[in-house]
Amino acid sequence: MQIRIAGLVPESFVDGDGIRFAIFMQGCRRNCAGCHNPETHALDGGRLIDTEEILAAVKKNPLLDGITLTGGEPLLQVDAANEIARVVKSLGLSVWCYTGYTFEELPTSAQPLLENVDVLIDGEFIERLRDLELQFRGSSNQRIIDIKKTREQNRIVLWEVE
Ligand code: SF4
């Protein structure tokens, strides 16, 4: 399956816990004021790449803790995102995913992907809530959600370092 990306960062230390392969997915309709990645907005921008190519690069690096789906809006290409996430989980690695949706407003189409996501950083970037002290997120409205615990407890459970 092909996926449209803005870029790849094979070893990122800032897009989640540990060493992560960050996939910057192309396309976002939100246009949040102060967005850090405006080049990722155009739906026809970036470049197409085969998901197999990304997975091969992930498999080659034994140092990785996992991958991070970011962008852009990963949910605009939810099937391709899930194809990658599913294989990454089967390798014993973790999957973090950013989205401009809040957890409560996630579309039904995101549910299969959520099965393979460990941590979801939700909500769009709100400039007046921007805080440079925040870890892994840009504004204080965004939450770092532990998806497994959230599903088990049927309430939002925030991620904590283990
Ligand atoms: S959701 Fe993310 S990528 Fe999209 S405009 Fe907002 S900050 Fe930028």
Residues whose N, C-alpha, C, O or C-beta is under 5 A from the ligand:
A	BS01	SF4	C28 R30 N31 C32 C35 N37 G71 G72 G100 E124 F125
